[in-house]
């Protein structure tokens, strides 16, 4: 059965965001040229959502054009919104074509996909090895030290907006990138590689062969840790989620805001220090605390409360999770920061009387320049641009 040739995938994912949207920007002629490679056809099929995959499978088993209403009947009414989105995607990718209320598979894509179901079983997965190359890339991003990075990887980081080209410092988007899952990070960089390439067909074919654990030596893939001396590494499984990934948690968060990290990996500790005040380390464990100051520092860098909560939840040791009180506090700290407004101003104090204070407040309000007033302490903050006018007013009215 064709239906068992590939596992069903979720309707939406980072792969679709990066690769399928990139493919939609290519012209029909180039797409057809790409689909002539069975490796590319198979990769695109694997990245489709479950409804789109099933539609392709049914059309493969159907001879000749199929009436559009017959295709609509392949899914129940409750899946109609997802079906509409799937059909639109297949049309944009030039996989499904049609005319006069009849639809059919692109013959080039169809032929390559049939070949792929046979050929993929002739390409056994090679023995995997885990390398720390990609962690070195992430550590260089955290530290802003790009000396150990290749020029191509450094260019990807800058072009993707994760680091600045001059100072090499990590950007706000880069901090958010660090909290993402590994396969999301890899796809983000590969998406930038595709967007900046000059040979779309060759670039996509190279990535498609990676999915089969078959690839020619590539400086970029070596620098990302996807290949080591031309051989595939286990990062490819994380990239394409071809094998089940056991993501062992290493973080314990207690209701008193204490955080324990059972790891000795420098990258994991460096990421934790973005929002946790680490206080000490042992051989296999570090400990610290979530504080208003440490979390606010992360918010200043562009990280959100939802991202922090998801990161702590996804990396929690088995059986612990993230206490609800901690998640609530993360959002409270975020709202506190959002209530604060930063503006340049001038501070006025030491008023002789409440009446003098009120005169200045009224004048600042008239000029739409009042930032803050504390009547009990007789303090007023005025926008900087209104300082000359307020100074002149005080000299004329209060002196």
DARA-V789871 format. One record per pair of residues at least 24 apart in sequence whose ideal C-beta (glycine too) atoms are under 10 Angstrom apart, sorted by the first residue. I is the first residue (numbers start at 1). GAP is how many residues later the second one is. Records with the same first field share a line. If there is no record, write none. Layout:
I->GAP / GAP
This chain:
1->56 / 60
2->51 / 54 / 55 / 56 / 58 / 59 / 111 / 112 / 115
3->50 / 51 / 54 / 55 / 57 / 58
4->53
5->37 / 40 / 41 / 48 / 52 / 108 / 111 / 112 / 113 / 115 / 116
6->36 / 39 / 40 / 42 / 47 / 50 / 51 / 107 / 110 / 111 / 114
7->39 / 43 / 46 / 234 / 235
8->40 / 41 / 42 / 43 / 45 / 46
9->36 / 37 / 38 / 39 / 40 / 41 / 43 / 44 / 232
10->39 / 40
11->37 / 38 / 39 / 40 / 41 / 68 / 71 / 74 / 75 / 78
12->37 / 70 / 73
13->34 / 36 / 170 / 171 / 174 / 228
14->166 / 167 / 169 / 170 / 171 / 172 / 173 / 174 / 177
15->28 / 31 / 32 / 33 / 168 / 169 / 172 / 175 / 176 / 224 / 225 / 226
16->31 / 32 / 33 / 36 / 73 / 171
17->167 / 170 / 171 / 174
18->29 / 166 / 168 / 169 / 170 / 171 / 172 / 173 / 174 / 176 / 177
19->24 / 25 / 28 / 168 / 171 / 172 / 175 / 185 / 188
20->24 / 27 / 28 / 29 / 32 / 69 / 72 / 73
21->68 / 71 / 170
22->168 / 169 / 172 / 173 / 178 / 181 / 182
23->24 / 66 / 69 / 70 / 71 / 72 / 171 / 177 / 181
24->65 / 67 / 68 / 69 / 70
25->67 / 170 / 175
26->67 / 68 / 174 / 175 / 178
27->67 / 173
28->65 / 66 / 69 / 78
29->65
30->64 / 170 / 171 / 174
31->61 / 62 / 63 / 64 / 75 / 77 / 78 / 169 / 170
32->62 / 74 / 75 / 76 / 77
33->75 / 167 / 168
34->60 / 74 / 75 / 78 / 166 / 167 / 168 / 169 / 170 / 171 / 174
35->58 / 59 / 60 / 71 / 72 / 73 / 74 / 75 / 76 / 77 / 78
36->72 / 73 / 75 / 76 / 165 / 169
37->75 / 78 / 79 / 164 / 165 / 167 / 168 / 171 / 172
38->71 / 73 / 74 / 75 / 76 / 77 / 78 / 79 / 80 / 81 / 82 / 170
39->73 / 76 / 77 / 80 / 81 / 84 / 165 / 166 / 167 / 168 / 169 / 170 / 171 / 172 / 173 / 175
40->69 / 72 / 76 / 161 / 164 / 165 / 167 / 168 / 169 / 171
41->54 / 65 / 67 / 68 / 69 / 70 / 71 / 72 / 73 / 74 / 75 / 167
42->70 / 71 / 73 / 74 / 75 / 77 / 78 / 166 / 169 / 170
43->73 / 161 / 162 / 164 / 165 / 166 / 167 / 168 / 169 / 197
44->49 / 51 / 65 / 68 / 69 / 160 / 164
45->50 / 64 / 67 / 68 / 71 / 72
46->70 / 74 / 162 / 165 / 194 / 195 / 196
47->164 / 193
48->38 / 41 / 42 / 45 / 47
49->33 / 36 / 37 / 40
50->29 / 32 / 36
51->24 / 28 / 30 / 31 / 32 / 33 / 34 / 35 / 36 / 38 / 39
52->30 / 31 / 33 / 34 / 35 / 36 / 37 / 38 / 41 / 43 / 44
53->33 / 37
54->25 / 29 / 32
55->28 / 31 / 32 / 34 / 35 / 40 / 41 / 48 / 50
56->30 / 34 / 39 / 40 / 49 / 53 / 54 / 57
57->56
58->47
59->31 / 36 / 37 / 44 / 45 / 46 / 47 / 51
60->45 / 50 / 53 / 54 / 57
62->41 / 42 / 43
63->41
64->38 / 40
65->32 / 33 / 34 / 35 / 36 / 37 / 38 / 39 / 40
66->30 / 32 / 36 / 37 / 38 / 39
67->33 / 34 / 35 / 36
68->30 / 32 / 33 / 34 / 35
69->32
70->32 / 33
71->25 / 27 / 31 / 32
116->92 / 96
119->93
120->91 / 92 / 94
122->90
123->86 / 89 / 90 / 91
124->88 / 89 / 90
125->87 / 88 / 89 / 107 / 111 / 112 / 117 / 118
126->87 / 88 / 105 / 106 / 107 / 110
127->86 / 104 / 105 / 107
128->85 / 103 / 104 / 105 / 106 / 107 / 108 / 109 / 115
129->96 / 99 / 100 / 102 / 103 / 104 / 105 / 106
130->95 / 98 / 103 / 104 / 105 / 107 / 108
131->91 / 93 / 94 / 95 / 96 / 97 / 102 / 103 / 104
132->93 / 133 / 134 / 135
133->89 / 90 / 91 / 92 / 93 / 94 / 95 / 100 / 102
134->48 / 51 / 52 / 55 / 89 / 90 / 91 / 92 / 99 / 101 / 104 / 133
135->47 / 90 / 130 / 131 / 132 / 133 / 135
136->87 / 89 / 130 / 131
137->48 / 52 / 86 / 87 / 88 / 130
138->36 / 39 / 40 / 44 / 47 / 129 / 130 / 132 / 133
139->126 / 127 / 128 / 131 / 132
140->28 / 30
141->27 / 28 / 29 / 30 / 33 / 34 / 36 / 37 / 44 / 126 / 129
142->28 / 32 / 33 / 36 / 124 / 125 / 128 / 129 / 131 / 132
143->25 / 26 / 27 / 123 / 127
144->24 / 25 / 26 / 30
149->74
150->69 / 70 / 72 / 73 / 74
151->68 / 72
152->41 / 44 / 66 / 67 / 68 / 71 / 72
153->36 / 40 / 66 / 67 / 70 / 71
154->69
155->37 / 38 / 41
156->32 / 33 / 34 / 35 / 36 / 37 / 39 / 40 / 64 / 67 / 68
157->32 / 35
158->34
159->30 / 33 / 34 / 36 / 37
160->28 / 29 / 31 / 32 / 33 / 35 / 36
161->27 / 31
162->26 / 27 / 30
170->104 / 131 / 132
171->130 / 131
172->128 / 129 / 130 / 131
173->128 / 129
174->127 / 128
175->96 / 99 / 100 / 123 / 125 / 126 / 127 / 128 / 132
176->125 / 126 / 127 / 128 / 131
178->89 / 92 / 93 / 96 / 123 / 125 / 129 / 133
179->92 / 95 / 96 / 119 / 124 / 125 / 128 / 129 / 131 / 132 / 133 / 135 / 136
180->127 / 130 / 131
181->57 / 64 / 66 / 129 / 130 / 133
182->53 / 56 / 57 / 63 / 65
183->52 / 54 / 55 / 56 / 57 / 58 / 62
184->54 / 55
185->39 / 53 / 54
186->38 / 39 / 40 / 49 / 50 / 52 / 53 / 54
187->52 / 53
189->31 / 34 / 35
190->30 / 31 / 34 / 36 / 49
193->27 / 28 / 31
207->32 / 33
210->25 / 26 / 29 / 30
211->25 / 28 / 29 / 31
212->24 / 28 / 30
213->24 / 27 / 29
247->67 / 68
248->67 / 69 / 70
249->63 / 64 / 65 / 66 / 67 / 68 / 69 / 70 / 71 / 72
250->34 / 35 / 36 / 65 / 66 / 67
251->25 / 60 / 61 / 62 / 63 / 64 / 65 / 66 / 69 / 71
252->33 / 35 / 60 / 64 / 65 / 67 / 68 / 69
253->36 / 37 / 59 / 60 / 62 / 63 / 64 / 67 / 68 / 69 / 70 / 73 / 74
254->35 / 36 / 66 / 69 / 71 / 72
255->68 / 69 / 70 / 71 / 74
256->33 / 34 / 67 / 69 / 70
257->31 / 32 / 33 / 34 / 35 / 37 / 38 / 66 / 68 / 69 / 72
258->29 / 30 / 31 / 32
259->27 / 28 / 29 / 30 / 31 / 35 / 53 / 67
260->25 / 26 / 27 / 28 / 57 / 60
261->24 / 25 / 26 / 27 / 54 / 56
262->24 / 25 / 55
263->52
268->47
271->40 / 44
272->39 / 40 / 43
273->24 / 25
274->24 / 27 / 29 / 34 / 37
275->24 / 26 / 28 / 32 / 33 / 36 / 37 / 55
276->32 / 36
290->36 / 39 / 40 / 43
291->42
292->37 / 40 / 41 / 44 / 45
293->40
294->39
295->34 / 35 / 37 / 38 / 39 / 42
296->37 / 38 / 40 / 41 / 44
298->32 / 35 / 36
299->31 / 34 / 35 / 37 / 38 / 39
300->37
303->31
304->26 / 27 / 30
305->24 / 25 / 26 / 27 / 28 / 29 / 30 / 32
306->24 / 25 / 28
308->25 / 26
341->30 / 31
343->28 / 29 / 38 / 40 / 41
344->27 / 39 / 40 / 41 / 43
345->24 / 25 / 26 / 27 / 35 / 36 / 37 / 38 / 39 / 40 / 41 / 42
346->25 / 34 / 35 / 36 / 37 / 38 / 39 / 40 / 41 / 42 / 44 / 45
347->24 / 25 / 32 / 33 / 34 / 35
348->25 / 30 / 31 / 32 / 33 / 34 / 39 / 42 / 43 / 46
349->25 / 28 / 29 / 30 / 31 / 32
350->28 / 29
351->26 / 27 / 28 / 29 / 43 / 47
352->26 / 46
353->25 / 45
354->24
355->43
356->38 / 41 / 42
357->41
359->34 / 35 / 38 / 39
360->30 / 33 / 34 / 37 / 38
362->31
363->26 / 27 / 30 / 31 / 34
364->25 / 26 / 29
366->27
367->26
